[in-house]
Amino acid sequence: MNTQTSVSIVSRRSILLMVACLMFGGLSCVSNGDVASVRRSDGQRNPRELGAVAWNRGFDSAAAMARTTDKPLLVLFQEVPGCGTCTDYGDQVLSHPFIIDAAETLFVPVAIYNNIEGDDERVLNMFKEKAWNNPVVRIMTPDRRPLAPRVADDHSVGQLAEAIVASLVATDRSVPAYLAMLAEESAPSKRQTETATLAMHCFWEGESALGNVPGILSTQAGFVGKDEVVEVTFDRGRIDYASVIKKAQSLDCASRVYTRDDRQQREASQLVSTNAMRSNERVRPDKQPKYYLAQTPYQFVPMTDLQAMRVNHAIHEKGDVDALLSPSQIKLLETVRRNPNAGWESAIGSPDIVASWKKASVIARRLGASR
């Protein structure tokens, strides 16, 4: 290719990017000379579109590494620099601490840019992926045999987590608890949720007991009137409302049931009779949510709702808490224990694990820990 042709192609691509930015003015498009970067797990810098994963660059060398280490390949096709969909994927999905841990410890991750010539273009053509496309992830063996459905269109944490779990199952590898919980609470197929409000003698004990019920995704201790209650959010695809009440009864966690609609009232009345109370009063949260978790250094480790619920239960029951954590969470916990007065903030109830993780990582780096 001569210089004139090369310049023409680069110019054409630059024009396309500028047009895309103008068409989607609300998106975060940036030029080649102004690519925002983020700190990745090994301390190096990534373009924002790649998130915080320590990606390899070069498909063939990554495949060779996968053969040597007997790991699958996790291949990201990404537009760098890219528009809002691409930067959001980096910010929200590829910077999620569980996705980072899974990508770096269970796979060989490799990033392919879909908007440059050379080896990246060759790999793009090899897999028949589109140039200048939104993020796509393929998970495969080193000889390119697919292990999970191609991840595209749905650019959520749940979609990628579900594919990662599927690929591990396909190769008879164990699925770590932290990853299974992430897929359970965030995968697209598990978003039909409902809440049940259950009164009991002690919401701290009740929150612990209910926190280990399969199908329950989160718990909140609080008050309705003078009653101590736990409001549980559950996956209707795994457990129905009546079964939640029955399980709560067996755990002595349903002395009264506050129902939120006529259907709940009918079902609850059949199980607890006059102790089913129709009410629209919101739960007033307890000042010490996840009480048992909050008494330990684990409170400073950012967790998802489901994970925090299970950890709270495990602490109360003196179970194996660390088995529920990711490698980076365990490393952060060790840093917290060595430096208890470093200014850590409780992460219990934080709505954004990625943001909480970034805050904790700043303190950890200041203390000399990598993440």
C-alpha positions in Angstrom: 0.0 0.0 0.0 1.5 3.4 -0.9 1.5 6.4 1.3 -1.2 8.2 -0.5 -3.6 5.2 -0.3 -2.8 4.8 3.4 -3.5 8.5 4.2 -6.7 8.2 2.2 -7.9 5.3 4.3 -7.0 7.0 7.6 -8.6 10.2 6.4 -11.8 8.3 5.4 -11.9 6.6 8.8 -11.4 9.9 10.6 -14.2 11.4 8.6 -16.5 8.5 9.5 -15.7 8.9 13.2 -16.4 12.6 13.0 -19.7 12.0 11.3 -20.6 9.4 14.0 -19.8 11.9 16.7 -22.0 14.6 15.0 -24.9 12.1 14.5 -24.7 11.0 18.2 -23.8 14.2 19.8 -24.6 12.9 23.3 -22.0 10.2 23.1 -18.4 10.4 24.2 -16.5 10.2 20.9 -12.9 11.1 21.0 -10.1 11.4 18.4 -7.0 9.4 18.0 -5.0 12.2 19.6 -7.3 12.5 22.6 -8.0 9.0 23.9 -9.0 9.0 27.6 -7.2 6.3 29.6 -7.9 4.3 32.8 -5.6 2.5 35.1 -5.8 -1.3 34.6 -5.2 -4.0 37.1 -1.4 -4.3 36.6 -0.9 -0.5 37.0 -0.5 0.2 33.3 -2.9 2.4 31.3 -5.7 1.3 28.9 -7.8 3.3 26.5 -11.1 3.9 28.3 -12.9 1.6 25.9 -10.9 -1.4 27.2 -11.8 -0.8 30.9 -9.4 -2.0 33.6 -8.6 -5.5 32.2 -5.0 -6.2 31.5 -5.6 -7.2 27.8 -3.0 -8.9 25.6 -2.6 -7.5 22.1 -2.0 -9.9 19.3 -4.3 -12.9 18.7 -1.7 -15.4 17.7 0.5 -14.8 20.7 -2.5 -14.9 23.0 -3.6 -18.2 21.5 -0.2 -19.6 22.1 -0.3 -18.5 25.7 -3.8 -20.1 26.1 -2.4 -23.4 24.9 0.5 -23.2 27.3 -1.6 -22.3 30.3 -4.6 -24.5 29.3 -7.0 -21.6 29.5 -9.7 -20.5 27.1 -9.4 -17.2 25.1 -11.6 -14.2 25.9 -11.5 -12.1 22.8 -12.8 -8.5 22.8 -13.5 -6.8 19.4 -13.7 -3.1 20.3 -13.7 0.3 18.6 -10.8 2.4 20.0 -11.3 5.3 20.1 -15.0 4.7 20.2 -18.4 6.4 20.8 -20.6 6.2 23.9 -21.5 2.5 23.7 -17.8 1.6 23.5 -16.7 3.9 26.4 -19.7 2.8 28.5 -18.7 -0.8 28.0 -15.2 0.0 29.2 -16.5 2.0 32.2 -19.2 -0.3 33.4 -18.6 -3.8 32.2 -14.8 -4.1 31.6 -14.1 -2.2 34.8 -16.4 -4.4 37.0 -14.0 -6.1 39.5 -15.5 -9.5 39.0 -15.2 -9.3 35.2 -11.6 -8.2 35.6 -10.8 -11.1 38.0 -12.5 -13.6 35.7 -10.9 -12.4 32.6 -7.4 -12.3 34.0 -7.4 -15.5 36.2 -9.6 -17.9 34.3 -8.9 -16.8 30.6 -6.3 -15.3 28.4 -7.8 -12.0 27.5 -6.9 -10.4 24.1 -8.2 -7.1 22.6 -8.7 -6.7 18.9 -9.2 -3.1 17.6 -11.9 -3.1 14.9 -10.9 0.2 13.3 -7.2 -0.1 12.4 -5.2 -1.9 9.7 -2.6 -4.6 10.1 -2.9 -7.7 12.3 -6.1 -6.4 14.0 -7.8 -6.2 10.6 -6.6 -9.7 9.7 -8.2 -11.1 12.9 -11.4 -9.1 12.4 -11.7 -10.6 8.9 -10.9 -14.1 10.2 -13.9 -14.0 12.5 -16.1 -12.1 10.0 -16.6 -9.3 12.5 -17.6 -5.8 11.2 -15.2 -2.9 11.2 -16.2 0.1 13.3 -18.6 -2.0 15.3 -19.9 -1.8 18.8 -18.2 -4.2 21.4 -18.3 -7.9 20.7 -16.9 -10.7 22.9 -16.1 -14.2 21.8 -15.0 -16.9 24.2 -13.2 -19.9 22.5 -10.5 -22.5 22.8 -7.0 -21.7 21.4 -8.0 -23.4 18.2 -11.0 -21.1 17.8 -13.8 -23.5 18.9 -16.6 -21.4 20.4 -17.4 -22.1 24.1 -20.3 -19.7 24.5 -22.7 -17.7 22.4 -21.1 -14.6 20.8 -21.8 -11.6 23.1 -23.1 -8.6 21.1 -26.0 -6.2 21.1 -26.7 -6.6 24.9 -23.8 -4.7 26.4 -24.5 -5.5 30.0 -22.4 -7.0 32.8 -25.0 -9.8 33.1 -24.7 -10.8 29.4 -21.0 -11.1 29.6 -21.1 -12.9 33.0 -23.6 -15.4 31.7 -21.4 -16.2 28.7 -18.3 -16.5 30.9 -20.1 -19.0 33.2 -21.4 -20.9 30.2 -17.9 -21.3 28.8 -16.5 -22.6 32.1 -19.3 -25.2 32.3 -18.7 -26.2 28.6 -15.1 -27.0 29.5 -15.9 -28.8 32.8 -14.2 -26.1 34.8 -15.5 -25.0 38.2 -17.4 -21.7 38.4 -16.2 -19.5 41.3 -18.9 -18.5 43.7 -18.4 -14.7 43.1 -18.9 -15.3 39.4 -21.9 -17.5 39.8 -23.5 -14.9 42.0 -22.8 -12.1 39.5 -24.5 -14.1 36.7 -27.4 -15.0 38.9 -28.3 -11.4 40.0 -27.4 -9.5 36.8 -28.0 -11.9 33.8 -30.7 -10.7 31.4 -32.8 -13.9 31.8 -33.1 -13.3 35.6 -34.6 -9.8 35.8 -38.2 -10.8 36.7 -38.1 -9.8 40.4 -40.7 -9.3 43.1 -40.5 -8.2 46.7 -41.9 -9.7 49.9 -42.1 -7.9 53.2 -41.7 -10.3 56.2 -42.0 -9.4 59.9 -40.1 -11.3 62.6 -38.7 -11.1 66.1 -35.3 -9.8 65.1 -34.5 -8.5 61.6 -30.7 -8.9 62.1 -31.2 -12.7 62.5 -33.9 -12.8 59.9 -31.7 -11.0 57.3 -29.0 -13.6 57.9 -31.3 -16.6 57.7 -33.2 -15.4 54.6 -29.8 -14.4 53.0 -29.1 -18.1 52.2 -32.4 -18.9 50.5 -31.9 -19.9 46.8 -33.7 -17.4 44.6 -33.6 -14.5 47.0 -31.3 -11.8 45.4 -31.2 -9.1 48.1 -32.5 -8.3 51.6 -33.2 -5.1 53.5 -33.8 -4.9 57.2 -36.0 -2.2 58.5 -39.4 -1.3 60.0 -43.0 -1.2 59.0 -44.9 0.5 61.8 -43.3 -0.9 65.0 -42.6 -4.3 63.4 -39.1 -5.3 62.5 -39.2 -6.6 58.9 -36.9 -7.9 56.2 -37.9 -6.9 52.7 -36.5 -9.5 50.2 -36.2 -9.2 46.5 -36.4 -12.6 44.8 -36.2 -14.1 41.3 -39.6 -15.2 40.3 -38.1 -17.7 37.8 -36.5 -19.6 40.7 -38.9 -19.2 43.6 -42.4 -17.9 43.8 -44.1 -15.6 46.4 -45.9 -18.4 48.3 -42.6 -20.4 48.5 -40.8 -17.4 49.9 -43.4 -17.2 52.7 -43.3 -20.9 53.4 -39.5 -20.8 53.6 -39.6 -17.8 55.9 -42.1 -19.6 58.1 -39.7 -22.5 58.5 -37.0 -20.1 59.5 -39.3 -18.3 62.0 -39.2 -15.2 59.9 -42.9 -14.7 59.0 -44.8 -13.8 62.2 -46.6 -11.3 59.9 -46.5 -10.6 56.2 -47.1 -7.2 54.8 -48.6 -7.5 51.3 -48.3 -5.0 48.5 -51.2 -5.9 46.1 -54.3 -8.0 46.0 -52.6 -11.1 44.6 -50.0 -11.1 47.4 -52.8 -10.6 50.0 -54.7 -13.6 48.7 -51.6 -15.9 48.6 -50.3 -14.7 52.0 -53.8 -15.1 53.7 -53.8 -18.7 52.7 -50.6 -19.3 54.5 -50.6 -16.9 57.6 -54.3 -16.2 57.8 -55.0 -12.9 59.6 -51.3 -12.2 59.9 -51.3 -11.1 56.2 -51.6 -7.3 56.4 -52.3 -5.2 53.3 -50.1 -2.1 53.4 -48.4 0.4 51.1 -46.2 1.7 53.9 -42.6 1.7 52.8 -39.9 -0.1 54.8 -37.9 2.3 56.9 -34.3 1.0 56.6 -32.4 -0.1 59.7 -29.4 2.1 60.5 -27.2 -1.0 60.6 -27.9 -3.0 57.4 -26.2 -6.4 57.1 -25.5 -6.2 60.8 -23.1 -9.2 61.0 -21.1 -8.0 58.0 -21.0 -4.5 59.4 -19.1 -5.7 62.5 -16.1 -6.9 60.5 -13.5 -5.6 58.1 -15.5 -7.2 55.2 -17.7 -4.1 55.3 -14.9 -2.2 53.6 -14.8 -4.6 50.6 -17.2 -3.5 47.8 -19.7 -6.3 47.0 -22.8 -6.8 44.9 -26.1 -7.1 46.8 -26.4 -10.8 46.5 -22.8 -11.3 47.6 -23.2 -9.0 50.6 -26.3 -10.9 51.6 -24.5 -14.3 51.4 -21.4 -13.0 53.2 -23.6 -11.6 56.0 -25.1 -15.0 56.4 -21.8 -16.8 56.3 -20.3 -14.5 59.0 -23.3 -15.2 61.3 -23.1 -18.9 60.7 -19.2 -19.0 61.0 -18.9 -20.3 57.4 -16.2 -20.0 54.8 -16.6 -16.3 54.0 -13.5 -16.0 51.7 -14.9 -18.7 49.4 -17.5 -16.2 48.4 -15.0 -13.5 47.4 -13.0 -12.9 44.2 -9.2 -12.9 44.2 -9.0 -9.1 44.2 -11.5 -8.8 47.0 -9.4 -11.2 49.1 -6.3 -9.1 48.3 -8.2 -5.9 49.3 -9.4 -7.5 52.5 -5.8 -8.3 53.4 -4.8 -4.7 52.8 -7.6 -3.5 55.0 -6.6 -5.8 57.8 -3.0 -4.6 57.7 -4.1 -1.0 57.5 -7.3 -0.6 59.6 -7.0 3.1 60.0 -6.3 4.1 56.4 -9.6 5.8 55.9 -11.7 3.0 54.4 -15.4 3.7 53.8 -18.1 1.1 54.5 -19.3 -0.3 51.1 -22.5 -1.8 52.5 -25.5 -0.8 50.4 -23.4 1.1 47.8 -25.4 1.2 44.6 -22.4 1.0 42.3 -19.7 -1.6 43.0 -17.4 -0.1 40.2 -17.4 3.3 41.8 -16.9 1.9 45.3 -14.1 -0.3 44.0 -12.3 2.7 42.5 -12.5 4.6 45.8 -11.0 1.6 47.7 -8.4 1.1 45.0 -7.1 4.7 45.5 -6.5 4.0 49.2 -4.9 0.6 48.4 -2.5 2.1 45.8 -1.5 4.8 48.3 -0.6 2.0 50.7 1.4 0.2 48.0 -1.1 -2.5 46.9 -1.7 -2.8 43.2 -5.5 -2.8 43.3 
